């Protein structure tokens, strides 16, 4: 996630890295294994806020709106929510980008009961760089 960190620093994006204790606690509370890639994101960045984009994560209080566990608990009430996925960003109109810890892919998902709209063919770092600092074609 070196390229992402370089951009975060040069652009002045806000981050709040999470402790390993918080990452382990999240994994326990979710009830599934987080990928090493996602754990690395949480411990390196926690959350990322840049301009109007806000990436869910850790390193913030448990009741904070960007806390990934809060948003996960809310979204998983939808029966179509994919197991093993965590919310990354809200797109609007009931759509969210999710990170699937089983397949290491980004999903565009719609609620209520819309399901997976599209699988994005990028890794987590490249996706976040494009969405946060580049132009989106989605």
N, C-alpha and C positions, 0 to 999 in steps of 0.2 A: 504494500500500500504506500510505497515510497512516492510515486507520482501524485497520488491524491494528497499526501501530506505536504508536498511542495506547493501545490495549488492552494491548499487550505491556508498555509502560512503566507504565501505571496498575496493572496486576495483578502486576507484578514477575516476569514470565516471563523465563527465561534465553535469551539469544541469543548467537551467536558469528559475526558477519559474516565472509564469505569475501572474500579479495582477488580482484581481477580476474584475476590470474595463475592462482589456483586454479580459478576459473570457466572460464577458457579451457582449462586443462589437463583439466578434467573433460570438457568438450565434445570435445576431441581423443580422450581415452581411451574415451569412449562410442561415438564414431564416428557421431554424428548431431548435428544442430543443435538447440541448446536455444532455446526461445522467449525473447523479450525479457522476458516476464512472469516466467518461471522464473529467468532470470539476475538480474533485479531482486530476487527473493526471496532468492537466495543471497547477493548482495552486501549486501543490507540486513539480513537476519536470520541467514543461514548455516544455523543450526538453531534450532528453538524447543522449549523444554522448559517445560511448565506443568502442574503437578500430575502426573497419571499419563499425560499425553499428551506424546509425543516425536516431533517432525517431523524426518525424515532431511534431511541437507543437507551443507554444507561448513563450513569454519572450525574443524574439529576434526582431530586427527591422522588420517592415512591408515588406521590400523588400528583406529580407534574404531568402536564398534558403530553410532553414528548417522551415520557417513560414508555418503553416498548411493551412492558408487561400490561400496563393500563390499556393501551390501544389493542393489544392482542386479546385481552379479556373481553373487550367490547366487541371486536370484530368476529371472534370465534362463536358468538351466539348465533351467527348465520350458519345454517346447516351446510352451506356450500363452501365454507372456509376450508382451505387445504391444510391438512394435518402436516405438521413439521415446518410450517411457514411462519415468518414473523413480519410484521408491517415495517416498511421502510419510509415511504412517503405517501401523503394523501395527494391525489391528482385533482380531485373535485368531482362533483356529480356522482358521488358514491363509489368512485374508483380509487384503488390504492395499488401502489407497487409493493410487492411482497418479496422477501427472500426465502426461497425454499431450501432448508437445511439438508434435505435428503438428496436433492438433485443438483444443488449448488447453482440454481438458476433464479432469474428474476421473473416474477409473474405479474402481469397486469390483471387485477381481480376486481370484480364489481359486486356491490351489495345494493339492495337486498336480493339475495338468491340469484345473482347474475352469474356467479362462478368465474372461472378463469377465462379471461378474454383473449389473452395472448401470452406466450412465453417469449421473453426477450433474450436474444442471442448474445449476451455480453456477460462477462464476469462482474462481480460486485464492484471492484475498483473502477473498471472502465465505465460501468453504468453510472456510478456516482459522479465520476468526472464529467461525463456527458450531461447528466441532468443538472448538476450544480453549476458547472462552469462553461458548458457548451450549449449548442442548440439541440433541441429535442425534436426528433422526427416522429414521436409517438403521440 
